[in-house]
Amino acid sequence: MSQKKYILFNPGPVHHFFFIPITLIWNLLKNNELILILDESYKDNLLFSKIEELPGIKDIIFIQERNSIQNYTKLKKILSKILSDYNFSEIYIHNPSYVSSYALALLSKKLQPSAKRTYFQVAREVNSYPKEAEIKLNILIENFKYKFLPYFFIKNIIKFKVNFKFIIVFKFLPLLTFGDTFAPWSNPYYPKKSYIKSFIRKGFCLGNQDQTIFYDKKVIDYMHDFFYDAKFNLSKVSLESYHNEIYSYFFEDSPSIRPTISIFPTWGVFKENLDEDWLKIIQQLRKSYPNHRIQIKFHPGVQDKYIEEIFIKISKKVSDIKILSRNTPAFKMLIDSSIIIGDTTTVLWFATFYKNKKVFSLDVFNFFDGDCLKLYSDKLYYINDISKLSLINDS
């Protein structure tokens, strides 16, 4: 093992990389060398070469998130080798409620117990896990194939499936491959209750060896109530800290000075006449901001042809609208824009951390969690009635 100490960093999903993970990485690279653990999907990102070339990145190791004995065995082998080859002073893990991140926490505790582990928030955190559980359940019920069955049966079939999946993914497969069961903070498929006591019993979050950092004061109190016995801290590194440096490095330019509106729609399956609603919204924007260009990006994790078709049609009716690739970093769009609009997307939450941005959360599409950003009404405009679109104006 190398005697020099490094920092091991697991940033999580690629579509969240350019907000919290890169901000933390940028700060750490000021005085440290890092080894990154990335999902294979990073290789397909257009900016991956820039990540590789970051000064201070010692090595990049790739893993895959797949629920199979073969992949769990491979994951254990890869992580064990990293923890044997390098000596780490700190290990950053994006969320120990996922297989790869929990495996990293577990093995690092066994193989490098003196390393400090930091779990960090990677996206907007839910402000009610029980509500989030019901939202996920309702979406699965909505998409259930055999709708002729009574609702009671459908609901219980789905609850059985998500709980059975949790047992397979976090108990059975880890026991076969890691020789131990996993104890994530919650069941990510149905987070109805906290499992933090099991997590702590495994030896995590004890003393000063583990810390968990969040960017959101509003959520920390709730997290303490739900995940009682665990301690959560507010990050000392703000999202605005290095955004100009990060933008300049990755995009080799300064932020656009052209007046820009960025729109981030998520779903298109829960409301009739959605095309009419979005057309009204876009027309209101064009009326209020005639000199702004409008750019639209669909969620990288949601393949929804219906919402795509809606905006393709709108782009033919309203001038100066551009639909960007799903691979376009939301970070670049946000920094380039003075106005950011969406429904429940995490990008709206990120936008509230930057100065001189007007942020609109539209809860007019019948989403189960459509009001999730109402909590931030002091930082953004929350609109829950299509008749209130006049709030989107140039005042």
C-alpha positions in Angstrom: 0.0 0.0 0.0 1.2 3.5 -0.8 2.2 5.5 2.3 1.0 8.8 0.7 -2.5 9.7 1.8 -5.2 10.4 -0.8 -8.9 11.2 -0.7 -11.3 8.7 -2.2 -14.4 10.2 -3.8 -17.6 8.6 -5.1 -19.7 11.4 -6.6 -22.9 9.4 -7.6 -24.9 9.8 -10.8 -23.4 11.7 -13.7 -26.4 14.0 -14.2 -25.8 15.4 -10.7 -22.0 15.7 -11.0 -21.8 19.4 -11.9 -23.4 20.7 -8.8 -22.5 19.4 -5.3 -19.9 16.7 -6.3 -17.8 18.9 -8.5 -18.0 21.7 -5.9 -16.7 19.4 -3.2 -14.0 18.0 -5.5 -12.9 21.4 -6.6 -12.4 22.5 -3.0 -10.6 19.3 -2.1 -8.2 19.5 -5.1 -6.8 22.8 -3.7 -4.7 20.8 -1.2 -5.2 17.1 -2.0 -4.9 14.4 -4.7 -8.1 12.3 -5.3 -9.0 8.9 -6.6 -12.5 8.9 -8.2 -14.9 6.0 -8.2 -17.3 6.5 -11.1 -20.2 4.6 -12.7 -19.5 3.3 -16.2 -22.0 5.9 -17.6 -19.5 8.7 -17.0 -17.5 7.4 -20.0 -20.3 8.5 -22.3 -20.4 12.0 -21.0 -19.0 14.6 -23.4 -17.0 16.3 -20.7 -15.5 13.1 -19.3 -12.0 13.9 -20.7 -12.1 17.2 -18.8 -12.8 15.2 -15.6 -9.8 12.9 -16.4 -7.6 15.9 -16.9 -8.4 17.7 -13.7 -5.1 18.5 -11.9 -4.8 16.4 -8.8 -6.9 13.4 -10.0 -4.5 10.5 -9.3 -6.7 7.7 -10.7 -10.3 6.9 -11.9 -11.9 3.5 -11.1 -15.1 2.4 -12.8 -18.0 0.4 -11.3 -21.5 -0.7 -12.4 -24.8 -0.5 -10.5 -26.3 -3.9 -11.4 -28.1 -6.3 -9.1 -26.5 -9.6 -9.8 -24.1 -12.0 -7.9 -21.5 -11.4 -10.6 -21.6 -7.7 -10.3 -21.6 -7.7 -6.5 -18.6 -10.0 -6.6 -16.9 -7.7 -9.1 -17.8 -4.6 -7.0 -16.2 -6.2 -3.9 -13.1 -7.1 -5.8 -12.7 -3.6 -7.3 -13.3 -1.7 -4.0 -11.1 -4.1 -2.0 -8.2 -3.5 -4.5 -8.6 0.3 -4.2 -8.6 0.1 -0.4 -5.5 -2.1 -0.5 -3.5 -0.1 -3.1 -4.0 3.4 -1.6 -3.9 4.9 1.8 -6.8 7.3 2.4 -7.2 10.1 4.9 -10.9 10.7 3.9 -13.5 8.9 1.9 -16.5 10.8 0.4 -19.6 8.7 -0.3 -22.7 10.2 -2.0 -25.4 8.2 -0.2 -25.1 5.0 1.7 -28.7 4.0 0.7 -27.3 2.6 -2.6 -25.5 -0.6 -3.1 -22.1 0.7 -4.4 -21.9 3.5 -1.9 -22.9 1.3 1.1 -20.4 -1.4 -0.1 -17.7 1.3 -0.1 -18.7 2.5 3.4 -18.7 -1.1 4.7 -15.3 -2.2 3.1 -13.6 1.1 4.0 -14.5 0.6 7.6 -13.0 -2.9 7.6 -9.9 -2.2 5.5 -9.1 1.4 6.4 -10.8 2.1 9.7 -8.7 5.2 10.4 -10.0 7.0 7.3 -12.7 9.6 7.9 -16.0 8.9 6.0 -18.1 11.8 4.8 -21.6 11.1 3.4 -22.9 14.0 1.4 -26.2 15.2 -0.1 -26.0 14.9 -3.9 -29.5 16.4 -4.9 -32.6 17.9 -3.4 -33.5 15.9 -0.4 -37.1 14.9 0.2 -38.8 16.8 3.1 -40.9 13.8 4.0 -39.8 10.2 3.5 -43.2 8.7 4.3 -44.8 11.0 1.7 -42.0 10.1 -0.8 -42.8 6.4 -0.1 -46.5 7.0 -1.0 -45.5 9.0 -4.1 -43.3 6.1 -5.4 -46.0 3.6 -4.6 -48.7 5.7 -6.4 -46.5 5.9 -9.5 -46.1 2.1 -9.5 -49.8 1.7 -9.1 -50.5 4.1 -11.9 -48.2 2.1 -14.2 -49.4 -1.4 -13.1 -50.3 -3.5 -16.1 -53.3 -5.5 -14.8 -55.6 -2.6 -13.9 -58.7 -4.9 -13.8 -57.6 -6.1 -10.3 -59.0 -4.4 -7.2 -57.0 -1.5 -6.0 -56.4 -3.2 -2.6 -54.7 -6.2 -4.4 -52.6 -4.0 -6.7 -51.3 -1.9 -3.8 -50.4 -5.0 -1.7 -48.8 -6.7 -4.7 -46.6 -3.7 -5.3 -45.7 -3.3 -1.7 -44.7 -6.9 -1.6 -42.5 -6.5 -4.7 -40.6 -3.4 -3.4 -40.0 -5.0 -0.1 -38.9 -8.3 -1.7 -36.6 -6.4 -4.0 -35.1 -4.6 -0.9 -34.4 -8.0 0.7 -32.8 -9.4 -2.4 -30.7 -6.3 -3.2 -29.6 -5.3 0.3 -29.7 -8.6 2.3 -29.5 -11.8 0.2 -27.0 -10.8 -2.5 -24.7 -8.9 -0.1 -24.7 -11.9 2.3 -23.7 -14.2 -0.5 -20.9 -12.0 -1.8 -19.8 -9.7 1.0 -20.5 -12.1 3.8 -22.7 -9.5 5.5 -26.1 -7.9 5.0 -26.3 -4.2 4.1 -28.2 -1.8 6.3 -28.9 1.4 4.3 -30.6 4.4 6.0 -33.9 3.5 4.3 -35.5 1.3 1.7 -34.8 3.4 -1.5 -37.7 1.7 -3.3 -40.3 2.4 -0.5 -38.7 4.7 2.1 -41.6 4.6 4.6 -39.5 4.3 7.7 -35.9 4.9 8.9 -33.4 2.1 9.2 -30.8 4.4 10.8 -30.6 2.3 13.9 -29.4 -0.7 11.9 -26.9 1.5 10.1 -25.5 2.7 13.4 -25.4 -0.8 14.9 -23.1 -1.8 12.0 -20.6 0.7 13.5 -21.3 3.8 11.3 -22.0 7.4 12.4 -20.1 6.8 15.7 -17.9 9.5 17.2 -16.2 11.8 14.7 -15.1 9.1 12.3 -18.3 9.6 10.1 -20.0 12.8 9.2 -23.0 13.6 7.0 -23.2 17.0 5.3 -26.2 18.7 3.8 -26.7 22.0 1.9 -30.2 22.6 3.2 -31.0 24.1 6.6 -34.7 23.4 6.0 -34.3 19.7 5.6 -31.7 19.1 8.4 -34.3 19.4 11.1 -36.6 17.0 9.4 -33.7 14.6 8.8 -32.8 14.7 12.5 -36.5 13.8 13.4 -36.7 11.0 10.9 -33.2 9.6 11.2 -33.0 10.1 14.9 -29.7 9.2 16.6 -27.8 10.4 13.6 -26.1 13.8 13.3 -26.3 16.0 10.1 -24.1 19.0 9.5 -24.5 22.0 7.1 -21.8 22.1 4.4 -19.1 24.7 4.8 -18.6 24.8 1.1 -21.3 26.7 -0.8 -22.5 25.9 -4.3 -21.5 29.3 -5.5 -17.9 29.0 -4.1 -16.2 28.0 -7.3 -18.9 28.1 -10.0 -17.1 30.6 -12.2 -13.8 28.5 -12.1 -15.7 25.3 -12.8 -17.6 26.9 -15.7 -14.4 28.3 -17.2 -12.6 25.0 -16.9 -15.2 22.7 -18.3 -16.7 25.0 -21.0 -13.6 27.1 -21.8 -15.6 30.2 -21.9 -17.4 32.7 -19.7 -21.2 32.4 -18.9 -23.4 33.6 -21.7 -24.6 37.2 -21.4 -27.5 36.7 -23.7 -30.9 36.9 -21.7 -31.9 33.3 -21.4 -34.8 31.2 -19.9 -34.1 27.6 -19.1 -37.0 25.1 -18.8 -36.7 21.7 -17.2 -39.8 19.6 -17.6 -39.9 16.2 -16.0 -43.0 14.1 -16.7 -45.9 14.2 -19.2 -48.0 11.3 -18.2 -50.2 12.6 -15.4 -52.4 15.2 -16.9 -54.7 15.7 -19.9 -54.4 18.8 -22.0 -50.8 19.1 -20.9 -49.8 20.5 -24.3 -52.3 23.4 -23.8 -50.9 24.2 -20.4 -47.3 24.3 -21.5 -48.3 26.3 -24.6 -49.9 28.9 -22.3 -46.8 29.0 -20.1 -44.4 29.4 -23.0 -46.6 32.1 -24.6 -46.7 34.0 -21.3 -42.9 33.8 -21.1 -42.5 35.1 -24.7 -44.9 37.9 -23.9 -43.2 38.9 -20.7 -39.6 38.3 -22.0 -39.6 39.1 -25.7 -35.9 39.4 -25.9 -35.0 36.2 -24.1 -34.1 33.0 -25.8 -35.8 29.9 -24.4 -33.9 26.6 -24.0 -35.4 23.3 -22.9 -33.8 20.1 -21.6 -35.6 16.9 -20.7 -34.7 14.9 -17.6 -31.8 12.5 -18.4 -33.4 9.7 -16.4 -36.9 10.0 -17.8 -37.7 8.7 -21.3 -41.1 10.3 -22.0 -42.0 10.7 -25.7 -45.2 12.5 -24.9 -43.5 15.5 -23.2 -40.9 15.6 -25.9 -43.6 15.8 -28.6 -45.3 18.6 -26.8 -42.2 20.8 -26.8 -41.4 19.9 -30.4 -44.8 21.2 -31.4 -44.5 24.3 -29.2 -41.1 25.1 -30.7 -42.8 25.4 -34.1 -45.4 27.8 -32.8 -43.2 30.1 -30.6 -40.1 31.8 -31.8 -36.5 31.4 -30.5 -37.0 28.1 -28.7 -34.2 25.5 -28.7 -34.5 21.9 -27.4 -31.1 20.8 -26.0 -29.6 17.3 -25.8 -30.3 15.4 -22.6 -26.5 15.3 -22.2 -26.3 19.1 -21.9 -25.1 19.8 -18.3 -27.9 21.4 -16.4 -25.2 23.3 -14.5 -24.2 25.2 -17.7 -27.8 26.0 -18.5 -28.5 27.3 -15.0 -25.4 29.5 -14.9 -26.2 30.9 -18.4 -29.8 31.7 -17.4 -31.5 34.5 -15.5 -34.8 32.6 -15.3 -35.2 28.9 -14.5 -38.5 27.1 -14.8 -39.6 23.6 -14.0 -41.9 21.3 -12.0 -40.3 19.1 -9.4 -36.8 18.9 -10.8 -33.8 19.1 -8.5 -32.4 21.8 -10.8 -34.8 24.3 -9.3 -33.5 23.6 -5.8 -29.9 24.0 -7.1 -30.9 27.4 -8.7 -32.0 28.8 -5.4 -28.3 28.8 -4.3 -27.2 31.2 -7.0 -27.6 35.0 -7.0 -29.7 36.9 -9.6 -31.8 34.0 -10.7 -35.6 34.0 -10.9 -36.8 30.5 -10.2 -40.4 29.2 -10.8 -41.8 25.9 -9.6 -45.0 25.0 -11.5 -47.3 22.7 -9.5 -50.0 22.6 -12.2 -49.5 19.2 -13.7 -51.2 16.8 -11.2 -47.9 15.3 -10.1 -48.1 13.3 -6.9 -45.2 15.4 -5.4 -46.0 18.6 -7.3 -45.8 20.7 -4.1 -42.4 19.4 -3.1 -40.7 22.8 -3.7 -43.3 24.8 -1.9 -41.0 24.6 1.1 -38.7 27.0 -0.6 -41.3 29.7 -1.4 -38.9 32.2 0.2 -36.4 31.5 -2.5 -38.5 30.8 -5.5 -41.9 31.5 -7.1 -44.3 28.6 -6.4 -47.3 28.5 -8.8 -50.1 26.0 -8.1 -52.7 27.4 -10.4 -52.4 28.0 -14.2 -54.4 31.2 -13.8 -51.5 32.6 -11.7 -49.1 32.6 -14.7 -49.1 36.4 -14.5 -46.5 35.9 -11.7 -44.1 35.1 -14.6 -43.5 38.7 -15.7 -40.7 41.1 -16.1 -41.2 42.9 -12.8 
